[in-house]
Amino acid sequence: MNWWREVRFGMFIHWGLYAVPAGEWKGKQISGIGEWIMERADISVSEYEQLAKQFNPVKFDADQWARIAKNAGMKYIVITSKHHDGFCLWDSKFTDYDVMDATPFKRDILAELARACKKHGIRLCFYHSIMDWHHPDAQAPFYPKYNDTKQSNPNFDRYVEYYLKGQLKELVRDYGPLGILWFDGEWVRDWTREMGWDMFDYVLSLQPDIIVNNRVGNGRQGMRGLSASDEFAGDYGTPEQQIPAKGLPGVDWESCMTMNDTWGYKSYDHNWKSTEDLLRKLADIASKGGNFLLNVGPTAEGLIPGPSVERLAAMGEWMKVNGESIYGTTASPLGEVPWGRCTAKPGKLYLHVFNWPLDGTLEVAGLKNKVAKAYLLADKKRAGLTVRREGQDKVVVTVPKQTPDKINTVVVLEIKDK
């Protein structure tokens, strides 16, 4: 887990056939998240399969995607090798329902992305759905609704042992070494806790140092946001679209989040989070000991939407200056602070100041250590800021009255002892 705890910031990519309808079906805008359109619009398997003939992302450039992630300060990419709809973004020998056999594109997307990630020093990771709305041994033929959690498929064991494990072996063997296998769709009736543990062991037999998220376990056990006392098959928790108020003490965790309201591309979803919001969420998550997995949903042409690119570029500019206060840090030892957030490294506290003190004095309560030096992280000369102590457990830092960074100014305190 060491590299994962160091990187703190990654890119989630939801991409598949659902990018073609882009949230619309037969002239109607379909509510809900874009990648669930097959289920939300009651599209039959045979109808949905026809989308593969339209999937021709000629503007896809794996190198460009990797550069966008790298320039944003992201250190790993998690892409949907197969989402719930069952369509595969690689050349799988277990099905023709993949990008090489079913589409006019006929390029192995995962192979190209694997090469680009290696070139740019990005850890490649795969999201892979346990649920499968297309495979006859999984959910498809017996379910009146694809997400029906009450129905059972008598051939589900065969699906797991032959198809699911077979494809995972392909992904790890042919596209690895991978950083993470990121499971999802674990809430279906036929997936048991025992299957989760078995799959966890199986994946590690393919690559012993791979990281596996907690959704390999059974979703009915409360597997997504968890406490240290929860037993789960997996290496870390995955709170979705939320940041736990106090983190998840004693457990590794990662908040996955969209930039707008959808994971898969929807052409009319323009409800974008601001750069300020995203940067402050990054600091908030790091201050609680977690990772931030931030999603992009590329178009059917293969382009990451412009608003996503713009926000990632702005985040990257901030990270170039302040990345030290995110990468490799641990949760704040100060608890909640009124002016922003705090991250830590041995001998250093990084004060992420969202609300800049207008009187030029930044109060840091709960700190008994001696402060050896204080400075703005953005100040390359590391010019010292004046620090004085008030009582046993409060220090006051004199800072410029003008806000250096209106989103998040980082003040560094170099401290003695733990």
Protein Blocks (a to p, Z undefined) as FASTA:
>chain_A
ZZmmmnopacdddddfklmnnopaehiacedjfklmmmmnopafklmmmmmmmmccfkbc
fklmmmmmmmnopabdcddfbafkopacbdcfkbcbbfklmpmnlpafklmmmmmmmmno
pacdddddfbdckbmklmmmmpmbfklckbccfklmmmmmmmmmmmmmmmmmmmmccfbd
cdehklbmklcfklmmmmmmmmmmmomkbccdfklpcfklopmbccfkbccedjbdcdeh
iacfkljehiacdddddfblbfbdcfklccbcdfklmmmmmmmmmmnopacdddddddfk
opacfklmmmmmmmmmmmmmmmmmmgopacdfklpafklccdddehiacdddfbacfkop
acdehiabdcfbdcdfklmnlpacddddehjkbccddddfbdfblkbccdddddehZZ
